[in-house]
Amino acid sequence: MTRQKTLASLNFFSLVGLTHTLTYLLLVLNTPSTEASAALESHLLTRVGADPLRSCKPPDVTERTGISVKSVIACSRQCVADAGCQSVAFHDVDGVCLLYDQSWDEAQCVDTAGWQTWVKRRTDGVVCENGGQLKPDGSCQCLSGYVGDTCQRLMEDCLEGKESGHYPDMGRNDQIFLLSKPRLSSRAITVGCSSDGETIFQQRYQTSRVVNFTRGWQDYVDGFGNDKQYWMGLQNLWYFTNSKSYDLLLYIHLYNDTRYNPRYTGFRLTENATYTVSLGPPTDDMSALGDHLKDMNGQRFSTYDNDNDNSTTRNCAMEYGAGWWFNACAEANFNGQMSDTGVRENVLDEMFWEGLNTIPKAVRLKLI
């Protein structure tokens, strides 16, 4: 078995939060300047085209005015100062600013290298918030996890984001990362969203970006990892499961490409001192896979430095090399050591599901 190398401690969720901030700036301006972003917002201009890297210009029509300026900000100010101006096109190499007395939507924008095209926001009271973009039909396209008619708030979970219609990529991509804010949380939480709108709180699969899951208590409370392998964090999981009712959906992918998706009812962390779990029975026939989470219900979470299991003689988290809701140890360990061969060595600290003679090459734990 190839053992994982320990990474330096990384709070993935802080990192992804920074990524969302940078993505927002790109979508608003296609430049890293925060000042520029704020200036365009204050001048009520919005970018035409959903792709922040797209270079495009309005159709070949006579412009109202053509001037030389140093930046897209200066170009936007010229448009705002001109009562008849409805849109601008700025060439970021030549410094040419073209003002038009018409506005344009994405379908009318012609791909032309070097051009950024912006239009004035509608003046009929529709103002998209939190970086949302006004679409030609007068509705808002929300970004980064915001939902609502004007993108006024963050989604409560991935399912709400999917059902809002603002995130079509959630139906096409295997996973996307967005910001979410369950009702009991006072802050935004970065979450991985599956294509079916499930909120993923644990994910692991074979990758060169190895993450060590043999972690102490505080890491499991706060969350850790990268966009390939991660643990959301117990406190974040408590916010979600106490704000709404969820089931637990497992995804187990074996090396022979067999996949299992058992579902358990009523998954919730009942308190946030030891993050005791409440878990109902499975909804599926478990005869083929075996029900190896049945002893997890009512158990407190344990790590090697905070032993809360029911064994009086063992520290299950230390032996299993993972944080988990151990009873007197467990019949499954999703946070154990992975293998690049999938072959079980029957050692305590490996990833396993009792009854399977292979180690999964991918697992996910999801709220549904």
Legacy VTK file of the C-alpha trace (Angstrom):
# vtk DataFile Version 3.0
C-alpha trace
ASCII
DATASET POLYDATA
POINTS 368 float
0.000 0.000 0.000
1.281 3.451 -0.860
0.924 5.630 2.227
-0.090 9.284 1.968
2.471 11.998 2.594
1.541 14.580 5.204
0.749 18.018 3.832
1.294 21.224 5.744
-1.921 22.204 7.497
-4.244 23.894 5.004
-7.640 25.419 5.550
-9.079 24.686 2.124
-12.233 26.623 2.823
-10.313 29.855 3.425
-8.402 29.180 0.211
-11.568 28.595 -1.806
-13.092 31.726 -0.298
-10.152 33.655 -1.720
-10.657 31.907 -5.051
-14.289 33.013 -5.136
-13.202 36.588 -4.468
-10.758 36.498 -7.375
-13.372 34.878 -9.627
-15.856 37.604 -8.744
-13.357 40.302 -9.750
-12.716 38.562 -13.050
-16.407 38.293 -13.809
-17.001 41.921 -12.991
-14.004 43.449 -14.703
-11.474 40.989 -16.137
-8.754 42.831 -14.195
-7.370 42.263 -10.676
-8.060 45.846 -9.626
-10.517 46.142 -6.718
-10.706 49.897 -7.266
-11.667 49.356 -10.891
-14.378 46.914 -9.892
-15.875 49.372 -7.434
-15.730 52.175 -9.985
-17.657 50.225 -12.607
-20.261 49.224 -10.038
-20.700 52.842 -8.973
-21.088 53.893 -12.602
-23.804 51.294 -13.142
-22.087 49.484 -15.978
-22.058 45.710 -16.423
-19.955 43.450 -18.629
-21.519 41.911 -21.730
-20.723 38.213 -22.068
-20.732 35.526 -19.406
-17.134 34.470 -20.085
-14.761 36.861 -18.275
-11.946 36.060 -20.705
-13.998 36.696 -23.801
-12.951 39.660 -25.954
-15.874 41.098 -27.862
-17.203 44.286 -29.436
-20.700 45.478 -30.469
-21.776 44.987 -34.091
-20.209 47.149 -36.781
-22.295 50.285 -36.384
-21.407 53.937 -36.141
-20.233 54.869 -32.677
-21.481 57.981 -30.936
-17.991 59.109 -29.914
-14.472 57.738 -30.194
-11.768 58.950 -27.802
-8.444 57.847 -26.347
-8.367 56.978 -22.644
-6.062 55.055 -20.316
-8.446 52.564 -18.791
-11.885 50.998 -18.990
-12.760 53.041 -15.895
-12.083 56.289 -17.727
-14.099 54.969 -20.655
-17.043 54.109 -18.409
-16.961 57.587 -16.866
-17.250 59.121 -20.311
-20.376 57.065 -20.929
-21.951 57.952 -17.595
-21.271 61.642 -18.213
-22.971 61.453 -21.626
-26.753 61.243 -21.220
-27.178 59.588 -24.617
-24.554 56.886 -24.086
-25.890 53.379 -23.441
-22.758 51.255 -23.917
-19.004 51.411 -24.378
-16.308 49.328 -26.025
-12.767 49.713 -24.728
-9.616 48.325 -26.356
-7.191 47.447 -23.578
-4.107 47.626 -25.821
-4.799 50.653 -28.021
-6.641 52.641 -25.329
-9.543 53.385 -27.687
-12.920 54.134 -26.084
-16.044 53.924 -28.244
-19.388 55.232 -26.976
-22.689 54.002 -28.421
-26.275 55.205 -28.146
-27.512 51.593 -28.016
-26.972 48.708 -25.596
-26.016 45.154 -26.531
-26.550 41.680 -25.222
-24.210 38.730 -25.376
-25.685 37.306 -28.578
-24.907 40.523 -30.458
-21.330 40.769 -29.255
-18.782 39.987 -31.978
-15.575 38.225 -30.917
-12.757 40.691 -31.517
-9.364 40.534 -29.792
-8.605 43.195 -27.211
-12.110 44.627 -26.751
-14.132 44.802 -23.567
-17.800 45.714 -23.984
-19.971 47.155 -21.224
-23.557 48.418 -21.081
-25.463 50.581 -18.636
-27.636 48.790 -16.140
-31.382 49.097 -16.561
-32.936 52.094 -14.893
-36.314 50.494 -14.143
-35.373 49.572 -10.583
-33.720 46.190 -11.254
-30.281 46.220 -9.652
-28.389 42.947 -9.330
-26.608 42.598 -6.000
-23.422 40.817 -4.892
-21.815 40.808 -8.325
-24.888 39.493 -10.140
-25.146 40.350 -13.844
-28.234 41.796 -15.474
-29.400 39.690 -18.406
-31.090 41.094 -21.540
-34.493 39.916 -20.292
-34.141 42.118 -17.199
-33.486 39.280 -14.759
-30.295 38.747 -12.749
-27.703 36.029 -13.269
-26.299 35.292 -9.812
-22.736 34.164 -9.130
-20.678 32.454 -6.413
-23.640 30.908 -4.577
-26.008 33.882 -4.389
-29.686 33.333 -5.181
-32.906 35.346 -5.360
-34.420 37.716 -7.904
-31.658 40.270 -7.326
-28.988 37.876 -5.957
-29.693 39.300 -2.518
-28.623 36.323 -0.379
-26.515 33.179 -0.341
-28.108 29.805 -0.941
-28.830 27.676 2.134
-27.377 24.576 0.482
-26.507 23.150 -2.915
-30.032 21.919 -3.605
-31.414 25.434 -3.296
-28.655 26.653 -5.602
-29.531 24.042 -8.194
-33.271 24.699 -7.971
-32.722 28.470 -8.253
-31.719 28.078 -11.906
-28.695 30.342 -11.465
-26.135 27.529 -11.621
-26.649 25.383 -14.741
-23.100 24.032 -14.403
-24.284 22.133 -11.335
-26.181 19.872 -13.688
-23.285 19.417 -16.111
-20.157 19.257 -13.961
-19.305 16.495 -11.539
-18.715 19.105 -8.827
-18.527 22.864 -8.442
-17.628 24.980 -5.427
-19.944 27.744 -4.243
-20.613 29.788 -1.136
-23.508 28.780 1.088
-25.031 30.098 4.296
-27.259 27.750 6.294
-29.711 29.540 8.559
-27.799 28.964 11.798
-24.455 30.113 10.430
-23.363 33.731 10.771
-20.873 33.436 7.915
-20.513 32.037 4.429
-19.252 28.472 4.029
-17.548 27.114 0.919
-19.179 23.879 -0.220
-18.723 21.343 -2.975
-21.966 20.774 -4.872
-22.685 17.602 -6.819
-24.477 17.554 -10.160
-27.681 16.534 -8.365
-27.546 19.434 -5.915
-26.148 17.448 -2.995
-23.851 19.178 -0.495
-20.593 17.231 -0.204
-18.964 17.326 3.223
-16.271 14.692 2.670
-14.528 13.724 -0.549
-11.553 11.554 -1.323
-10.154 9.944 -4.440
-6.774 9.010 -5.810
-4.910 12.115 -6.910
-1.390 13.465 -6.887
-2.604 16.178 -4.499
-2.492 13.943 -1.450
-4.129 15.112 1.793
-3.386 13.507 5.144
-6.559 12.653 7.083
-4.712 11.635 10.251
-5.559 14.910 11.944
-6.244 16.293 15.375
-9.505 17.542 16.829
-9.290 21.177 15.768
-8.596 20.317 12.134
-11.675 18.090 12.017
-13.756 20.835 13.631
-12.548 23.575 11.265
-12.184 21.605 8.031
-9.157 20.909 5.859
-7.990 19.729 2.444
-8.013 20.896 -1.152
-10.534 20.808 -3.988
-9.824 17.093 -4.596
-9.742 15.687 -1.060
-11.341 17.495 1.846
-13.346 17.457 5.049
-15.876 20.312 5.390
-15.505 20.660 9.157
-17.701 19.465 12.019
-18.883 22.931 13.008
-19.962 23.690 9.444
-21.663 20.298 9.267
-23.490 21.117 12.519
-24.770 24.385 10.978
-26.153 22.549 7.961
-27.751 19.584 9.726
-29.413 21.758 12.375
-30.731 24.306 9.878
-32.581 21.743 7.721
-33.373 18.035 7.699
-31.026 15.842 5.675
-30.338 12.263 4.769
-26.804 10.940 4.386
-25.910 9.708 0.898
-22.707 7.716 0.398
-20.784 7.324 -2.829
-18.378 4.386 -2.918
-16.445 3.767 -6.150
-14.323 0.636 -6.349
-11.339 -0.016 -8.614
-13.384 -2.421 -10.734
-15.773 0.514 -11.402
-18.521 -0.916 -9.211
-20.392 1.952 -7.549
-22.591 1.967 -4.463
-24.860 4.790 -3.296
-26.466 3.752 0.007
-28.706 6.322 1.670
-29.373 6.703 5.397
-32.258 8.707 6.821
-32.158 11.486 9.389
-28.477 12.469 9.487
-27.786 15.207 12.058
-25.142 16.315 14.557
-27.135 16.742 17.756
-24.738 19.002 19.668
-21.472 20.797 18.994
-19.307 19.856 21.954
-18.447 16.339 20.802
-20.578 16.475 17.610
-22.686 13.432 18.471
-24.349 11.985 15.383
-27.943 10.908 14.931
-28.435 8.488 12.040
-31.558 6.628 10.947
-31.825 3.330 9.074
-30.827 2.903 5.420
-33.496 3.377 2.774
-31.955 0.771 0.470
-31.569 -2.983 0.537
-28.119 -3.394 2.113
-27.866 -7.160 1.630
-25.238 -6.837 -1.111
-23.132 -4.133 0.543
-23.882 -4.731 4.210
-25.003 -2.114 6.730
-21.749 -1.100 8.367
-22.858 2.251 9.766
-25.513 0.776 12.061
-23.313 1.183 15.165
-22.552 4.824 14.379
-25.882 6.229 15.609
-25.536 8.111 18.894
-21.739 8.155 18.816
-19.507 11.098 19.598
-16.768 12.163 17.195
-13.231 11.109 18.080
-9.725 12.028 16.978
-6.404 10.719 18.231
-6.107 13.687 20.619
-9.776 13.678 21.749
-10.891 10.121 22.483
-14.708 9.958 22.790
-15.331 6.382 21.645
-17.036 3.650 23.699
-13.988 1.454 24.149
-12.436 1.459 27.624
-9.181 -0.080 26.431
-8.544 1.405 22.977
-8.182 4.766 21.278
-9.985 3.910 18.043
-9.075 7.144 16.255
-5.383 6.574 16.951
-5.507 2.949 15.804
-7.570 3.748 12.711
-5.556 6.857 11.830
-8.679 8.939 11.295
-11.350 11.070 12.873
-14.779 9.386 12.941
-17.873 8.578 14.979
-16.325 5.458 16.502
-18.289 3.140 18.768
-15.946 0.492 20.157
-14.157 1.115 16.855
-16.014 0.637 13.559
-16.971 -1.491 10.588
-16.124 1.265 8.100
-13.444 3.937 7.920
-13.725 6.482 5.116
-10.964 8.674 6.533
-8.266 6.005 6.681
-5.266 5.599 4.403
-5.998 5.232 0.696
-4.211 2.867 -1.677
-3.078 3.327 -5.274
-3.729 -0.366 -5.960
-7.051 -0.850 -4.189
-5.771 -3.976 -2.457
-6.720 -4.345 1.201
-3.858 -5.193 3.534
-6.187 -5.664 6.531
-4.382 -3.099 8.660
-6.390 -0.919 11.023
-5.568 2.475 9.543
-6.539 1.731 5.940
-9.734 2.973 4.318
-12.304 0.184 4.277
-15.924 -0.897 4.241
-16.317 -4.244 5.984
-17.166 -7.003 3.499
-15.409 -5.365 0.542
-12.045 -6.922 -0.242
-10.819 -3.790 -1.989
-10.150 -0.235 -0.847
-12.367 2.275 -2.703
-10.626 4.572 -5.159
-13.187 7.294 -4.451
-15.652 8.091 -1.676
-18.006 10.968 -0.952
-20.273 11.749 1.975
-23.179 13.985 0.981
-26.198 15.751 2.455
-29.392 15.251 0.505
LINES 1 369
368 0 1 2 3 4 5 6 7 8 9 10 11 12 13 14 15 16 17 18 19 20 21 22 23 24 25 26 27 28 29 30 31 32 33 34 35 36 37 38 39 40 41 42 43 44 45 46 47 48 49 50 51 52 53 54 55 56 57 58 59 60 61 62 63 64 65 66 67 68 69 70 71 72 73 74 75 76 77 78 79 80 81 82 83 84 85 86 87 88 89 90 91 92 93 94 95 96 97 98 99 100 101 102 103 104 105 106 107 108 109 110 111 112 113 114 115 116 117 118 119 120 121 122 123 124 125 126 127 128 129 130 131 132 133 134 135 136 137 138 139 140 141 142 143 144 145 146 147 148 149 150 151 152 153 154 155 156 157 158 159 160 161 162 163 164 165 166 167 168 169 170 171 172 173 174 175 176 177 178 179 180 181 182 183 184 185 186 187 188 189 190 191 192 193 194 195 196 197 198 199 200 201 202 203 204 205 206 207 208 209 210 211 212 213 214 215 216 217 218 219 220 221 222 223 224 225 226 227 228 229 230 231 232 233 234 235 236 237 238 239 240 241 242 243 244 245 246 247 248 249 250 251 252 253 254 255 256 257 258 259 260 261 262 263 264 265 266 267 268 269 270 271 272 273 274 275 276 277 278 279 280 281 282 283 284 285 286 287 288 289 290 291 292 293 294 295 296 297 298 299 300 301 302 303 304 305 306 307 308 309 310 311 312 313 314 315 316 317 318 319 320 321 322 323 324 325 326 327 328 329 330 331 332 333 334 335 336 337 338 339 340 341 342 343 344 345 346 347 348 349 350 351 352 353 354 355 356 357 358 359 360 361 362 363 364 365 366 367
